[in-house]
């Protein structure tokens, strides 16, 4: 049903009308506030009967507004609003009883001020002939019919005495004491009292309505201390005379007129003045209200909307109600997340069902301090109708529609779409390995054992180095060769200047994408997510003889790949081409690029492979390093948009030469060998330098190990050429 709305120019003239009302000159007339006995020449009906007449008209005539014609009816009610402090404007709110009312109505009147004639508790009669009843901004309203059924006009000042009749009775109004779960639409436009309430902790230092972001109203959040919990919007006009006062930080009773927000969707509280708040008690532990919602669709179905559309897709308001339910796994308390929620549909590492696997989603919200009402583990419902889904920074994200892209859900409407549930669950991260991750694990909480930061990261902070821009980028490695991954920390995180832990242990983190969406990474919520309690690191051994001044004359091994078949996997010459993970083998490659190697080179990459992970080895024949002196290694390397994939050169003295045993051997790093940098110019071949191997004893193998970044569509390519091992 379409609700009636206030005419647009009313809001724009608000400020002007307020200023005019404050002008004092010699022509100012003191209103006549005397009241004599009244004699109503007509039929007095209750506000409940007024509402019933409107509802019957909607059913009978399919009209959303009821205009009264040729009637002698009046309604009676008691005033519960007051514009004395400026928080109400050109409206009188009436309820149908002094206490325990069953219905109220807002009456629009183009007069300011009103409190000196229609004070709180004054009994008033309103003539209905010529007035229109309906809903404006979600509130049952009386006024003059506007230009259409969804518009109201105010009763003019010249018509005031025609429609408004004051009774001598001024009652002491008794608010209806209710908890948030007891509120219904019938309570709108009535005086209610929350017996135990407080403002949320994140708003304690704010004024009622004098912050930079406050425009027509200051929107604050009040939470209930009653057993059934919940929270509710608290609105203060920026024209009120108490707008600059700080909201109270205690708890207690709150008396207010129950209303609706601008969109007519959510309940909102409007106080007459600060005396309506008696927050003189200690703060309490609050809990959310049961929203009585049930999921009507799944994460899988939501993501399929994006996949089937090939990108941006909207959830129409004309569709059947679409609600997903999940659990919060992110936290912005320590600043490593900002204006976003990460939610997953499972509380542990298990799939919900074969058709509803464990999945995660990102929700973009233009609001800070989300952890206050949406802490880790909070069950949350997302109403999808009116929202859209798209990929943002590589993550499937729910947001607000903006033509063909999403933006953050505006703060003012966020509560319409993101609704906390009662449950705060214990979230158990999925215990896995880096190599065991899949796209289904994105935006979910995962846990790895036996991890450490690489040796070159030791002594660094999380994100406090001079070279750290928006994020500190660090490297994690596994002690059991189950995969390495990059680790990002926001430079706005409260722990950015702390040193990285030096030991080995477990890490719980959210598996996600970097800002550009071209690399899979880990992000923690707080430093407690890292438990590197074992001081015994598992750093790989190093074979570092340094660099040699010159190469020997004798060639022990040489490979320039010129005899290989272009496009075929490399073979022959004692080489072992082994895929530890994924399907991509080292292959021969030929390019006519002026920057490329002349002829054929070795190439590896997982671009568009369809693999979640790629680990490929190219190992060379065993050499006895005791049989001669002055051994050296030299090679050329190149990359094409490596984008997070890595290439290492390693040495093993205990590999038996069997391909399948490569992962089980001990491989040492050759740090003196220079490999082309990720950001090197496309196609340029880079000289490794002359790597000294003269300190190596016994026999052993040299191998190149390629590790994909985990995003197949972005994994780039490395090339090798002109590999030579020489001796004196």
Secondary structure as GFF3:
##gff-version 3
##sequence-region A 1 728
A	DSSP	beta_strand	5	6	.	.	.	ID=ss1
A	DSSP	alpha_helix	8	22	.	.	.	ID=ss2
A	DSSP	beta_strand	43	45	.	.	.	ID=ss3
A	DSSP	alpha_helix	47	61	.	.	.	ID=ss4
A	DSSP	beta_strand	66	67	.	.	.	ID=ss5
A	DSSP	beta_strand	73	79	.	.	.	ID=ss6
A	DSSP	beta_strand	91	95	.	.	.	ID=ss7
A	DSSP	beta_strand	104	108	.	.	.	ID=ss8
A	DSSP	beta_strand	122	127	.	.	.	ID=ss9
A	DSSP	beta_strand	132	136	.	.	.	ID=ss10
A	DSSP	beta_strand	139	145	.	.	.	ID=ss11
A	DSSP	beta_strand	151	153	.	.	.	ID=ss12
A	DSSP	three_ten_helix	157	159	.	.	.	ID=ss13
A	DSSP	alpha_helix	160	163	.	.	.	ID=ss14
A	DSSP	beta_strand	164	170	.	.	.	ID=ss15
A	DSSP	beta_strand	176	177	.	.	.	ID=ss16
A	DSSP	three_ten_helix	180	182	.	.	.	ID=ss17
A	DSSP	three_ten_helix	185	187	.	.	.	ID=ss18
A	DSSP	beta_strand	191	199	.	.	.	ID=ss19
A	DSSP	three_ten_helix	201	203	.	.	.	ID=ss20
A	DSSP	beta_strand	217	224	.	.	.	ID=ss21
A	DSSP	beta_strand	231	237	.	.	.	ID=ss22
A	DSSP	beta_strand	251	260	.	.	.	ID=ss23
A	DSSP	beta_strand	267	270	.	.	.	ID=ss24
A	DSSP	three_ten_helix	274	276	.	.	.	ID=ss25
A	DSSP	beta_strand	277	281	.	.	.	ID=ss26
A	DSSP	alpha_helix	299	309	.	.	.	ID=ss27
A	DSSP	beta_strand	313	314	.	.	.	ID=ss28
A	DSSP	beta_strand	323	328	.	.	.	ID=ss29
A	DSSP	beta_strand	340	344	.	.	.	ID=ss30
A	DSSP	beta_strand	360	364	.	.	.	ID=ss31
A	DSSP	three_ten_helix	370	372	.	.	.	ID=ss32
A	DSSP	beta_strand	378	383	.	.	.	ID=ss33
A	DSSP	beta_strand	387	392	.	.	.	ID=ss34
A	DSSP	beta_strand	395	402	.	.	.	ID=ss35
A	DSSP	beta_strand	405	407	.	.	.	ID=ss36
A	DSSP	alpha_helix	411	417	.	.	.	ID=ss37
A	DSSP	beta_strand	418	424	.	.	.	ID=ss38
A	DSSP	beta_strand	430	431	.	.	.	ID=ss39
A	DSSP	three_ten_helix	439	441	.	.	.	ID=ss40
A	DSSP	beta_strand	444	453	.	.	.	ID=ss41
A	DSSP	three_ten_helix	455	457	.	.	.	ID=ss42
A	DSSP	beta_strand	471	478	.	.	.	ID=ss43
A	DSSP	beta_strand	485	490	.	.	.	ID=ss44
A	DSSP	beta_strand	504	513	.	.	.	ID=ss45
A	DSSP	beta_strand	520	523	.	.	.	ID=ss46
A	DSSP	three_ten_helix	527	529	.	.	.	ID=ss47
A	DSSP	beta_strand	530	534	.	.	.	ID=ss48
A	DSSP	beta_strand	554	559	.	.	.	ID=ss49
A	DSSP	beta_strand	576	581	.	.	.	ID=ss50
A	DSSP	beta_strand	587	590	.	.	.	ID=ss51
A	DSSP	beta_strand	600	605	.	.	.	ID=ss52
A	DSSP	beta_strand	615	619	.	.	.	ID=ss53
A	DSSP	beta_strand	623	624	.	.	.	ID=ss54
A	DSSP	beta_strand	632	640	.	.	.	ID=ss55
A	DSSP	beta_strand	646	652	.	.	.	ID=ss56
A	DSSP	three_ten_helix	659	664	.	.	.	ID=ss57
A	DSSP	beta_strand	668	669	.	.	.	ID=ss58
A	DSSP	beta_strand	686	687	.	.	.	ID=ss59
A	DSSP	beta_strand	691	692	.	.	.	ID=ss60
A	DSSP	beta_strand	699	707	.	.	.	ID=ss61
A	DSSP	beta_strand	717	727	.	.	.	ID=ss62
###
